[in-house]
């Protein structure tokens, strides 16, 4: 399965470049427009040689429309032909493993050989919403049971419960019981050391959320590599990091755009979630000293500026972390600015214009 995981660097990029899509909804815009932008983005990413396009699972956040990754991925699969599509990630404790196996088996049937299943153990939301999703008030249980849930999911995907197991006669369909074996590769996602170590011990690829946990990036990647054991999936570690980056024709334009995402995050972290504000709203906001400190710290972990500045920042980050792949997420209010950023980054790395497939 290694070939389904390791990407190909294109143009002058030192490692494969990919897209993490939060399907953000800006003030004055709609979820319909945000989802349409995701389709445009997947087609742009495919045309410009990005390796994969992942969508994340979030709930009860007005500024994010990606509550159902499998549904979005099915739609993107219908509008693309080449690019890998996946979840970045599905929050496994929110779901029964059989349901995820069925959903991603269906996606694999729609787009054979193009689907990735990235899994996380966080709820992707606040505690009350997680309780509503899980029908339980015990959030720690889902996180603590993650290794067992992962093992169960993997057995459903492979259709290989041993004889005598209560689920031995249950088949996730679409799946191997219907024909040749083959399933989406499983990735573990994380923002701390737990999933890093687990991914290493299981010999799975690992994706780290550098874009919101930058100080933990290098320790987590070191832990992943140190604990790695070769498996039937990988013979060597493969680490991808999610990085917030936005390019614009002028540095000041980029600054105005990333400030909107920083204000949206500030509001989310202080219990005031809403749509992503416009640049004008963000510039007019009266930040307290504590809020300004938070925003400055948030912006310090975003790579933004002109295309050359963004390329330099991404290259420096890759060298510091040794990442095998960079997955770029764009913080901005408008879909047009996000699409423009990915196009400019592709140009900066001289990514090729690939022909459209029928």
N, C-alpha and C positions, 0 to 999 in steps of 0.2 A: 504493500500500500504506500510505500515511500514516495513513489512518483506522483501520487494523488495529493501529497502534502507539500513537498518541496517545490517552490516556484522557480521561475526563470527570470533572471534579471534582464531587463531590456534597455535599449539605448545606452546611455552612460550611467544609469543607476547602478550602484554597487550591489544592491540586493533587490529582490522583487518589491514592487510597490503595490499596495492594495487600498481598499476603501472601506471605512467603517461609517455606516449611515445611521444616524439617530432619527431620521425623518422629522426634523425639527419644524415646528409651526410658529411662524413669526406673527407679531401683532399686526392685525389687519388682514391676515391671510387665513386660509382654511386648511383642514386636514386633507381635503381633496387636492388642493394645490401642492401640499407637501409630498403627498404620495406620487403625484404626477412628476414632481422634481426627482423623486427616487428612480422612476423609470428612465427619465432623461439621463440621470447620473449613471445608471447601470449601462446604458448604451454608450455614453461617452467613455466610461472606464473601459468597456470592452474594445471600443474603437481605438483607444490610445494605449492599449497594452498593459493596463493595470491587471494584476493577477487574479484578485478576488474582490467581491463586493459582499460585505456582511451587514446584517441589520441586528440591532440590539433589542432586548426585551425590557420595556419599562411600563409601569402602570400608574394610573391616576396622576399623570403629569400633563397639564394642558399644553405645554410647549413641545411635547414629544408624541408622535403618532405611531410609534412602533410597539404597540402592546401585543401584537400577534405576529411574530416573525415568520411562522410557516405560511400564513396567508399572504404576506407581502412577498416572500420568496417565490411562491407559486406564480404570482403575477409577474415578477421580474424574469422568471424562467421563460415565460411566454413571449417576452420582448427581447431576449438575448439568445445567443447561440454558442458562445465560446467561453465567456468569463465564468469562473467558479463563483457560486453563490452559497451563502451560509449564515449561520446565526452567531452573533457576537455579543451575547450568546443567549441561548435558552437557559432560564434559571430553573434547573432541574427540580429543586425542592417544591416548586409551585405546581408540579405536574406529576401524574402517574407515569412511570417509565414506559409502560405499554403504549400510552397515548403518543409520547414523543417518538417511539419507534415506528408507529403507524404513520404519523405525520411526515417524518423524514424518509420513510420508505416510499411514501407517495411522491414526495419531491424528487427522490432518486429515480422513480419511474418516469416522472415528467422530464427530467434533465439528467439522463444517465451519465455518471462520471463527472458531474459538475457541482455536487452538493457537499458542503462541509457541515458538520454538527458540532458547534462550539457550545460548551456547557459551563455554567457558573453555579455557585451554591448560594449566592446572596439572593434576596427577594426581588431586587430591582425596583423597590418602592419602599414606602413606610410600613411600619408594623401593622397598623390597622388594615391597610389594603392587602398586605400579605396574608393576614388572617382570613380576610374575605375570600381570597383566592384559594387558600388551602383548606378552608373550613375548620381551622384549628387556631387556638390562641398560643400555641407553643411553637415559636419560631426557631428556637435552638434545636429542636428535634430534627427539622429538615436539614440544617447545616451539619449536625452531628452524624446523620444517617447518609450523608452524601456518598461516601465510598460504596455503601451497600446499594444505594439507588443506581449508582453508575454501573456496578457489576450486573445488576438486574437489567438495566437498559441494554448493556452490551450483549447479554445473552439473548434478549429479544431481537436485537439487530442481527445477530449471527444465527438465530434459531437453533441454539445448542444447549438448552437446559438438559441436564443429565436425567436419565431414566429414574423414575421415582420422585422427581421434584414435582411439587404441586402445579407448576406452570409448564411441565414438559409437553403437554398436549395443546398448549396455547401457541398460536402463531401470529406474529405481527405481519399484517398484509397491507400493502404490497411488501414482499420480503422474500428471503431465500427459499421458503417452502414452495414458491410458485415457479422457480426456475433457477438459473445459474446464480451462484453466490456472488454477492457484491453489494456493498453498502457504503454510506457516507463515512469518511474518516471522522473519528471523534477527536476533538481538541478539548483541553481543559483551559479555562480562563481564570484569571485571578488578579487580585490587587494586593496580595500579601503572600506569606510563605506556604500556607496550607496547600493550595492547589499546585503550587510550584513543586513541592516535594512529592505530592501524589502523582503528578504528571511524570516526574522523573522516575519514580519507582515502577510505574506502569509502562514506561517507554512510549509515552504519548507526546504529541506536539503540544507546546504551551504558548499561550498568548497572554501577555501581561498588560494591564491597563495603566500604562505610563501616563496617559492623558489626565488621570485624576489621582494617581498615587505615585508621583514621580520619585519621591524620596525612597520608596521601597523597590524601585526597579532593579538596580544592580544587585542588592542582596537577594531578591527573589530569583533573578536569573542565575546567580551563582549557586543558589540552593538547588535549582532545577538541574543544572549541569552536574553538580557534585553528586546528586542522588540518582542520576539517570542510569537506567539499566536497559540494554538493547532488548528489543522485542520483535515480534512479527510485524509490527507497524513501522518501527524506526530502528536503524542500526546506530544512530548517533542523535544527539539532541537537536531539536529544531525549535527555535524561540522566535516568536513574533511579538512586537510591541505596538500597542495602539498609541498614536501620537496626535495631538491637536496641532494642526498647521493650517495656515491660510495665507495665500499669496494674492496680491493685487498689483495693478499696474504702478501704483504709487504706495509708498510705505504708510503714509497717513491714511489712505483708504483702508488698508489692512488693519491698522490700529482702530479705526472707527468700527469696523465689523467685529473684531474679536471682543471689543468692549461690550457689545450687546450680549454675547454668550456669557461673559463674566458676570454681568448684572443678572442675567437669568439664573446662573448658578448661585449667586449670592441670595437671591430671593428664595430659591429652592432650599438652600441650607438653613435659612432662617424661617422656614415654615410658611413662605408666601409664594408657592409655585404659580406660574402663569405662562402666558405666551412669551416667546423671545421678543424683547423690546426692539424698537427701531433704533438706528444709530442716533437719531435726534433725541429720543427718550433717554438713551444711555448717557449722552453728553449733558443733558439737562438735569440728570439725577443728582441730588444733593447728598453725596456720600459722607457719612460720619467718618471719624478717624479710624475706627475699628473696621468699618466697611471698606474703606480705602486700602487698609492693610490687607484685607482678604483679597480684594480685587487685584492688587499689585502682585500678591503671591500667586494668584491664579494665572495672571498673564505671563508671569515669569516662566511658566512651564508650557507655554504655547509658542510654537515657531511661526512667526508671522513677519510680513514685510514684502519686499519686491521678490520676484521669482528667484533671483540670484541669492538674496538673503535667506530665503526659505530653503533653497538647496543647500547652502552652507550649513544652516542649522540642522537640517536632517542628516547631512553627512557627519557632522560632529556628534550627533546623538547616536548614530549607528556605531561610530568608532568607540564611543565611551561604553556602550552596552554590548557590543558584539552581536547585535540582533541579526537574525537570518532573514528577516522580512520586516518592513515597516507598513503598518496599516494606518492610513491617514484619515482623521475625522476633521471636518471643517466647522468651526464655530462662527456662525453668521446669522443675521436675521433673514436675509432673502435667499431664495433658491438660485437666482441669477448669479449672485456673488459666490455662492458655493460652487456652482458649475464652472464659473470663470476661474476660480482658484485651482481646481483640479486640472483644467486645461493649461493654465500657466505652469503648474508644477510639471506636467507632462512635457511641456516645451523646454523647461529648464533642464530636464534630464534627457532631452532629445528622444523621448519615447516615440516609436514609429506609429504612423497612421496605418492601422491594419484594415484589410479589406472586409467589407460586410459579408457574412455568410448567408446563403439563402435560407 
